Amino acid sequence: MRLFISAFFFFSVSALFSQNEQLQEHFQKTATVKISIDYPYLLHIPKSKSTAIDGQLPLLIFLHGSGERGHDFELLKKHGPPKIIESGADFPFITLTPQCPLNQRWDALALNELIDEIIKKHPVDTSRIYLTGLSMGGYGTWDLAIKFPTKFAAIAPICGGSDTNAWDAPNHILTLPIWAFHGAMDQVVPLERTVNIIKNLKAAGANPKLTIYPMAGHDSWTETYDNPELYTWLLTHRTKN
């Protein structure tokens, strides 16, 4: 999918004559510019309709880590839900796995547009949209949820964090069901990146879940995505859409 958001320019011009009849011109200009972003993606439609409600299926968005960026779909199948689907399992979600370009990070606005496109084209139950991601995708999960909190029924960020929104998160996702995961021995993304957000949410009255794997390093996602309890938990939540 290629998104093109055109530049918008607003010009305001006023001209005034001073007492010495010199022309004064005042220019006011603002511009909002968005570059095009290309997010190719894998999309899984489950054969089984066991999770369908009135013909509509839950949607799970999976955001990969930095090592899977590029233009090779095989990289997307290394971890998480795409790995489960590739194994032949009939994964019970419509599963959207976008691929981030090299040397870029996840853009929440572009991802939101992509999700809306999938909703238009497929039988998505908009009350059951779930979001998860690992490492860079964990950061993307927090960021996307904070910017569009009412879109998701539940989120599961793994070994991620939030550089700019950690202390502002409760203002946006206070009531959003959250189950976060992190390895205590993580040398890539420190455990504190998740713990700080969770502490702040709890201090504001939220009730997020946090699972810390005492012996896990950065790979806290394999055990998480291999656990059927995660998917059962996701499906217990719906929005009021």
SULQUIWO-V222497 format. One record per residue. N is the residue number from 1. RES is the residue in one small letter. SS is DSSP state (H for helix, E for strand, C for the rest). PHI is phi as a letter, one per 30 degrees, with the letter a starting at -180 (NA if undefined). D_LAST is the distance of its C-alpha to the last C-alpha in Angstrom with 2 decimals. Layout:
n = {N:N}
res = {RES:RES}
ss = {SS:SS}
phi = {PHI:PHI}
d_last = {D_LAST:D_LAST}
This chain:
n = {1:2:3:4:5:6:7:8:9:10:11:12:13:14:15:16:17:18:19:20:21:22:23:24:25:26:27:28:29:30:31:32:33:34:35:36:37:38:39:40:41:42:43:44:45:46:47:48:49:50:51:52:53:54:55:56:57:58:59:60:61:62:63:64:65:66:67:68:69:70:71:72:73:74:75:76:77:78:79:80:81:82:83:84:85:86:87:88:89:90:91:92:93:94:95:96:97:98:99:100:101:102:103:104:105:106:107:108:109:110:111:112:113:114:115:116:117:118:119:120:121:122:123:124:125:126:127:128:129:130:131:132:133:134:135:136:137:138:139:140:141:142:143:144:145:146:147:148:149:150:151:152:153:154:155:156:157:158:159:160:161:162:163:164:165:166:167:168:169:170:171:172:173:174:175:176:177:178:179:180:181:182:183:184:185:186:187:188:189:190:191:192:193:194:195:196:197:198:199:200:201:202:203:204:205:206:207:208:209:210:211:212:213:214:215:216:217:218:219:220:221:222:223:224:225:226:227:228:229:230:231:232:233:234:235:236:237:238:239:240:241}
res = {m:r:l:f:i:s:a:f:f:f:f:s:v:s:a:l:f:s:q:n:e:q:l:q:e:h:f:q:k:t:a:t:v:k:i:s:i:d:y:p:y:l:l:h:i:p:k:s:k:s:t:a:i:d:g:q:l:p:l:l:i:f:l:h:g:s:g:e:r:g:h:d:f:e:l:l:k:k:h:g:p:p:k:i:i:e:s:g:a:d:f:p:f:i:t:l:t:p:q:c:p:l:n:q:r:w:d:a:l:a:l:n:e:l:i:d:e:i:i:k:k:h:p:v:d:t:s:r:i:y:l:t:g:l:s:m:g:g:y:g:t:w:d:l:a:i:k:f:p:t:k:f:a:a:i:a:p:i:c:g:g:s:d:t:n:a:w:d:a:p:n:h:i:l:t:l:p:i:w:a:f:h:g:a:m:d:q:v:v:p:l:e:r:t:v:n:i:i:k:n:l:k:a:a:g:a:n:p:k:l:t:i:y:p:m:a:g:h:d:s:w:t:e:t:y:d:n:p:e:l:y:t:w:l:l:t:h:r:t:k:n}
ss = {C:E:E:C:C:C:C:E:E:E:E:E:E:E:E:E:E:C:C:C:C:C:E:E:E:E:E:E:E:E:E:E:C:C:C:C:E:E:C:C:E:E:E:E:C:C:C:C:C:C:C:C:E:C:C:E:E:E:E:E:E:E:E:C:C:H:H:H:C:C:C:C:H:H:H:H:C:C:C:H:H:H:H:H:H:H:C:C:C:C:C:C:C:E:E:E:E:E:C:C:C:C:C:C:C:C:C:H:H:H:H:H:H:H:H:H:H:H:H:H:H:C:C:E:E:E:E:E:E:E:E:E:E:E:C:H:H:H:H:H:H:H:H:H:H:H:H:C:H:H:H:C:C:E:E:E:E:E:C:C:C:C:C:C:C:C:C:C:C:H:H:H:H:C:C:C:E:E:E:E:E:E:E:C:C:C:C:C:C:C:C:H:H:H:H:H:H:H:H:H:H:H:H:C:C:C:C:C:E:E:E:E:E:C:C:C:C:C:C:C:H:H:H:H:H:C:C:H:H:H:H:H:H:H:H:C:C:C:C:C:C}
phi = {NA:c:c:b:c:d:d:c:b:b:c:b:b:b:b:b:c:d:d:d:i:d:d:c:c:c:c:b:b:b:b:c:b:b:d:d:b:c:c:d:a:c:b:c:c:d:d:d:c:d:c:d:b:h:i:c:c:d:c:c:c:c:c:d:c:d:d:c:d:k:b:c:d:d:d:d:c:d:b:i:e:d:d:d:d:d:d:j:d:d:d:d:b:d:c:c:b:d:c:d:d:e:i:b:c:d:c:d:d:d:d:d:d:d:e:d:d:d:d:d:c:b:d:d:d:d:d:b:c:b:b:b:a:b:h:e:d:d:e:d:d:e:d:d:d:d:d:b:d:d:d:c:d:a:b:b:d:b:h:c:l:b:d:c:c:e:c:c:e:e:d:c:b:e:c:d:d:b:b:c:b:a:c:d:c:d:c:c:c:e:e:d:d:d:e:d:d:d:d:d:d:d:d:d:j:d:b:d:c:b:c:c:c:d:c:d:c:d:d:c:d:d:d:d:d:d:c:e:d:e:d:d:d:e:d:d:c:b:d:c:e}
d_last = {25.65:27.43:25.72:27.86:26.91:29.88:31.76:31.44:34.54:35.25:38.83:40.29:44.05:46.32:50.06:52.38:56.17:57.94:61.22:63.14:61.26:59.64:56.29:53.43:50.23:46.98:44.35:40.79:38.71:35.30:33.72:30.43:30.98:28.87:30.75:29.69:28.25:28.66:26.34:27.56:25.54:25.73:23.09:23.24:21.94:22.73:25.28:24.17:21.11:21.21:17.68:16.28:14.00:14.63:16.19:13.45:14.32:13.13:14.05:16.41:17.86:21.41:23.39:27.13:29.91:32.63:34.97:32.86:32.68:34.47:34.55:35.26:32.51:34.71:34.06:30.35:31.38:33.30:30.62:27.34:25.15:27.21:30.31:28.99:28.07:31.50:33.20:32.16:29.51:26.75:23.93:20.87:18.32:18.11:19.80:20.08:23.22:24.18:27.73:28.68:31.95:35.10:35.69:32.16:29.29:25.56:24.19:20.62:20.32:21.70:19.55:16.35:17.88:18.82:15.42:14.16:17.30:16.71:13.26:15.23:18.09:16.90:14.88:12.14:9.30:6.66:5.34:9.09:10.50:13.57:16.33:20.00:23.35:26.98:29.46:28.79:25.46:24.96:25.54:23.15:20.43:20.97:21.24:18.15:16.01:17.83:17.35:13.64:12.46:8.75:8.69:9.98:9.65:13.44:16.48:20.13:22.59:26.15:29.36:27.81:27.65:26.98:30.00:28.64:25.53:26.80:27.51:24.64:21.92:21.25:20.35:17.30:16.30:17.63:14.77:13.76:15.33:18.34:21.27:23.95:27.24:30.61:34.27:36.75:39.35:37.29:39.74:37.42:34.44:35.65:33.86:33.68:31.10:28.53:30.18:30.15:26.38:25.91:28.60:27.09:23.66:25.47:27.66:24.72:23.50:21.03:21.65:21.50:23.52:26.45:28.79:32.10:34.47:37.93:39.87:37.44:37.98:35.59:34.54:32.11:29.78:31.89:31.80:28.11:27.01:29.63:28.16:26.02:24.72:22.52:20.56:20.49:19.12:16.32:15.23:15.23:12.10:8.40:5.54:3.82:0.00}
